[in-house]
Amino acid sequence: TAYEMSDDECWHRLGLEALRQGNHQVVEMSYQRTKNFERLSFLYLLTGNVEKLRKMLRIAEMRRDIMGRFHNALFLGSASERVR
């Protein structure tokens, strides 16, 4: 199973197939395991999970990811965070 393997390619393929089938919980787990932050933020936007989007904003700040911070602030509608 994917749990036993720590191969990012397997997790990526699992996430793609879960996305095709509409299983967003597995997609979320897959993106978390592969550290695919951009797609994870977009998934949270599509599912309306504002709390997790805020968490992704904090993660982007800790990683010093300027574009990630901007995108998450844009998704959250936070103008003050976008110009920061």
Residue, then its C-alpha position, 0 to 999 in steps of 0.5 A: t500500500a501507499y502507507e508502506m511506501s515512502d515513494d513520492e511518485c506512488w503518492h503522486r499517482l495515488g493523488l491523481e487517481a483520487l482526484r479523478q474519482g473525487n476523493h478529496q480526503v485521499v488527495e489531501m493526504s497525498y499532497q501532504r505526503t509529497k509536500n505539494f503546497e501549491r496544489l494543497s492550498f488550491l484544494y483547500l480553496l476548492t473545498g472551502n476549508v478556510e482554516k486550513l488555508r490560514k494554516m497554509l499561509r503560516i506554513a508559507e511564511m515559515r518557509r519564506d515562500i513569498m509566492g506561496r504566501f501571496h497566493n494563500a493571502l489571495f485565496l483568503g481575500s486578505a489584502s493586508e497580507r498580500v502587500r506585506 
